[in-house]
Amino acid sequence: MKEAKYFLAVRFSIEPQAEAQVMRWLEGGHAAEVAKQPGFLWCRKIKGASGAYLMLYGIESKAAFLSYENNVSLKKKFADERAPFEKHMKIDRFHGEVDFSA
C-alpha cells in the first residue's frame, strides 16, 4: 500500500433511525467513489461508540485533495445523495499532513 502524505478525516454521528440508510449509502458506493478520485490511495471506516464513526482517507498530496475539494459537480452530487438523511447526522471534516509520528 502506498504511503499517504495527506489525510481527510470525516467524523460523523448518526441518529439511530438513519444509521442503516447512511451505511447503505457509504458502503454501497460513496466511500469507494471518493477513494477512486485522483490521488486518493485508500479509505478506512472506524466505528466508535453510540453511532459515532470516522472515515479516514489517505491521499498522496495536498494538491490532490484540493483538486477533489474544488470539484463542484462531484460535491453537488454527494450533497444531493446525502440530503435525505443529513438532518440525522452531525459531520465534522478535517484535513492535513502528518505533523508527528511515533
CYANA upper distance limits for C-alpha pairs under 8 A (distance plus 0.5 A):
  2 LYS  CA     41 LEU  CA      7.38
  3 GLU  CA     58 GLY  CA      8.33
  3 GLU  CA     60 GLU  CA      7.92
  4 ALA  CA     41 LEU  CA      7.43
  4 ALA  CA     58 GLY  CA      5.44
  4 ALA  CA     59 ILE  CA      5.60
  4 ALA  CA     60 GLU  CA      5.49
  4 ALA  CA     61 SER  CA      8.04
  5 LYS  CA     58 GLY  CA      7.81
  5 LYS  CA     59 ILE  CA      6.71
  5 LYS  CA     60 GLU  CA      5.70
  5 LYS  CA     61 SER  CA      6.14
  5 LYS  CA     62 LYS  CA      8.35
  5 LYS  CA     97 GLU  CA      6.63
  5 LYS  CA     98 VAL  CA      7.51
  6 TYR  CA     58 GLY  CA      6.68
  6 TYR  CA     59 ILE  CA      5.48
  6 TYR  CA     60 GLU  CA      6.50
  6 TYR  CA     61 SER  CA      5.83
  6 TYR  CA     62 LYS  CA      6.37
  6 TYR  CA     65 PHE  CA      8.25
  6 TYR  CA     95 HIS  CA      7.90
  6 TYR  CA     96 GLY  CA      6.16
  6 TYR  CA     97 GLU  CA      5.14
  6 TYR  CA     98 VAL  CA      7.47
  7 PHE  CA     56 LEU  CA      7.52
  7 PHE  CA     57 TYR  CA      6.11
  7 PHE  CA     58 GLY  CA      5.40
  7 PHE  CA     59 ILE  CA      6.13
  7 PHE  CA     95 HIS  CA      5.94
  7 PHE  CA     96 GLY  CA      6.03
  7 PHE  CA     97 GLU  CA      6.76
  7 PHE  CA     98 VAL  CA      8.42
  8 LEU  CA     56 LEU  CA      6.37
  8 LEU  CA     57 TYR  CA      5.60
  8 LEU  CA     58 GLY  CA      7.31
  8 LEU  CA     59 ILE  CA      8.10
  8 LEU  CA     65 PHE  CA      8.49
  8 LEU  CA     93 ARG  CA      7.76
  8 LEU  CA     94 PHE  CA      6.40
  8 LEU  CA     95 HIS  CA      4.85
  8 LEU  CA     96 GLY  CA      7.34
  9 ALA  CA     54 LEU  CA      7.16
  9 ALA  CA     55 MET  CA      6.24
  9 ALA  CA     56 LEU  CA      5.12
  9 ALA  CA     57 TYR  CA      6.92
  9 ALA  CA     93 ARG  CA      6.28
  9 ALA  CA     94 PHE  CA      5.65
  9 ALA  CA     95 HIS  CA      6.51
 10 VAL  CA     54 LEU  CA      6.07
 10 VAL  CA     55 MET  CA      5.56
 10 VAL  CA     56 LEU  CA      6.99
 10 VAL  CA     91 ILE  CA      7.39
 10 VAL  CA     92 ASP  CA      6.29
 10 VAL  CA     93 ARG  CA      4.97
 10 VAL  CA     94 PHE  CA      6.91
 11 ARG  CA     52 ALA  CA      8.01
 11 ARG  CA     53 TYR  CA      6.31
 11 ARG  CA     54 LEU  CA      4.86
 11 ARG  CA     55 MET  CA      6.91
 11 ARG  CA     91 ILE  CA      6.35
 11 ARG  CA     92 ASP  CA      5.65
 11 ARG  CA     93 ARG  CA      6.75
 12 PHE  CA     52 ALA  CA      6.38
 12 PHE  CA     53 TYR  CA      5.88
 12 PHE  CA     54 LEU  CA      6.79
 12 PHE  CA     89 MET  CA      7.17
 12 PHE  CA     90 LYS  CA      5.85
 12 PHE  CA     91 ILE  CA      4.88
 12 PHE  CA     92 ASP  CA      6.67
 13 SER  CA     51 GLY  CA      5.82
 13 SER  CA     52 ALA  CA      4.81
 13 SER  CA     53 TYR  CA      6.58
 13 SER  CA     89 MET  CA      6.09
 13 SER  CA     90 LYS  CA      5.84
 13 SER  CA     91 ILE  CA      7.33
 14 ILE  CA     18 ALA  CA      6.98
 14 ILE  CA     19 GLU  CA      6.25
 14 ILE  CA     22 VAL  CA      8.42
 14 ILE  CA     51 GLY  CA      5.86
 14 ILE  CA     52 ALA  CA      7.24
 14 ILE  CA     88 HIS  CA      6.36
 14 ILE  CA     89 MET  CA      5.12
 14 ILE  CA     90 LYS  CA      7.28
 15 GLU  CA     19 GLU  CA      6.91
 15 GLU  CA     51 GLY  CA      7.37
 15 GLU  CA     88 HIS  CA      5.86
 15 GLU  CA     89 MET  CA      6.93
 16 PRO  CA     51 GLY  CA      7.50
 18 ALA  CA     22 VAL  CA      6.68
 18 ALA  CA     85 PHE  CA      6.98
 18 ALA  CA     88 HIS  CA      6.84
 19 GLU  CA     23 MET  CA      6.62
 19 GLU  CA     51 GLY  CA      8.01
 20 ALA  CA     24 ARG  CA      6.69
 21 GLN  CA     25 TRP  CA      6.91
 21 GLN  CA     85 PHE  CA      8.09
 22 VAL  CA     26 LEU  CA      6.64
 22 VAL  CA     85 PHE  CA      7.60
 23 MET  CA     27 GLU  CA      6.20
 23 MET  CA     28 GLY  CA      8.06
 24 ARG  CA     28 GLY  CA      5.64
 25 TRP  CA     29 GLY  CA      6.90
 25 TRP  CA     30 HIS  CA      6.55
 26 LEU  CA     30 HIS  CA      5.28
 26 LEU  CA     31 ALA  CA      5.84
 27 GLU  CA     31 ALA  CA      6.78
 27 GLU  CA     32 ALA  CA      8.12
 29 GLY  CA     33 GLU  CA      6.46
 30 HIS  CA     34 VAL  CA      6.80
 30 HIS  CA     78 PHE  CA      8.38
 31 ALA  CA     35 ALA  CA      6.63
 31 ALA  CA     43 CYS  CA      7.59
 32 ALA  CA     36 LYS  CA      6.64
 32 ALA  CA     43 CYS  CA      8.25
 33 GLU  CA     37 GLN  CA      7.37
 34 VAL  CA     40 PHE  CA      8.11
 35 ALA  CA     40 PHE  CA      5.80
 35 ALA  CA     41 LEU  CA      7.00
 35 ALA  CA     42 TRP  CA      6.24
 35 ALA  CA     43 CYS  CA      6.53
 35 ALA  CA     57 TYR  CA      7.64
 36 LYS  CA     40 PHE  CA      6.80
 36 LYS  CA     41 LEU  CA      8.28
 37 GLN  CA     68 TYR  CA      7.56
 38 PRO  CA     64 ALA  CA      7.03
 38 PRO  CA     68 TYR  CA      8.36
 39 GLY  CA     59 ILE  CA      6.16
 39 GLY  CA     60 GLU  CA      5.77
 39 GLY  CA     61 SER  CA      7.43
 39 GLY  CA     64 ALA  CA      5.64
 39 GLY  CA     65 PHE  CA      7.96
 40 PHE  CA     57 TYR  CA      7.59
 40 PHE  CA     58 GLY  CA      6.61
 40 PHE  CA     59 ILE  CA      4.85
 40 PHE  CA     60 GLU  CA      6.81
 40 PHE  CA     64 ALA  CA      7.83
 40 PHE  CA     65 PHE  CA      8.31
 41 LEU  CA     57 TYR  CA      7.88
 41 LEU  CA     58 GLY  CA      5.91
 41 LEU  CA     59 ILE  CA      5.86
 41 LEU  CA     60 GLU  CA      7.19
 42 TRP  CA     57 TYR  CA      6.22
 42 TRP  CA     58 GLY  CA      5.82
 42 TRP  CA     59 ILE  CA      7.86
 43 CYS  CA     55 MET  CA      7.40
 43 CYS  CA     56 LEU  CA      6.12
 43 CYS  CA     57 TYR  CA      4.94
 43 CYS  CA     58 GLY  CA      6.92
 44 ARG  CA     55 MET  CA      6.21
 44 ARG  CA     56 LEU  CA      5.66
 44 ARG  CA     57 TYR  CA      7.02
 45 LYS  CA     53 TYR  CA      7.46
 45 LYS  CA     54 LEU  CA      6.20
 45 LYS  CA     55 MET  CA      5.05
 45 LYS  CA     56 LEU  CA      6.89
 46 ILE  CA     53 TYR  CA      6.07
 46 ILE  CA     54 LEU  CA      5.51
 46 ILE  CA     55 MET  CA      6.85
 46 ILE  CA     56 LEU  CA      8.32
 47 LYS  CA     51 GLY  CA      8.20
 47 LYS  CA     52 ALA  CA      6.72
 47 LYS  CA     53 TYR  CA      5.11
 47 LYS  CA     54 LEU  CA      7.08
 48 GLY  CA     52 ALA  CA      5.47
 48 GLY  CA     53 TYR  CA      6.05
 48 GLY  CA     54 LEU  CA      8.35
 59 ILE  CA     64 ALA  CA      7.55
 59 ILE  CA     65 PHE  CA      7.35
 60 GLU  CA     64 ALA  CA      7.32
 61 SER  CA     65 PHE  CA      7.07
 62 LYS  CA     66 LEU  CA      6.65
 62 LYS  CA     96 GLY  CA      8.17
 62 LYS  CA     97 GLU  CA      8.41
 63 ALA  CA     67 SER  CA      6.64
 64 ALA  CA     68 TYR  CA      6.87
 65 PHE  CA     69 GLU  CA      6.64
 66 LEU  CA     70 ASN  CA      6.54
 67 SER  CA     71 ASN  CA      6.90
 69 GLU  CA     75 LYS  CA      8.07
 71 ASN  CA     75 LYS  CA      6.74
 72 VAL  CA     76 LYS  CA      6.64
 73 SER  CA     77 LYS  CA      6.70
 74 LEU  CA     78 PHE  CA      6.77
 75 LYS  CA     79 ALA  CA      6.64
 76 LYS  CA     80 ASP  CA      6.57
 77 LYS  CA     81 GLU  CA      6.76
 78 PHE  CA     82 ARG  CA      6.61
 79 ALA  CA     83 ALA  CA      6.47
 80 ASP  CA     84 PRO  CA      8.49
 82 ARG  CA     86 GLU  CA      6.13
 83 ALA  CA     87 LYS  CA      8.21
 85 PHE  CA     89 MET  CA      7.57
 86 GLU  CA     90 LYS  CA      8.32
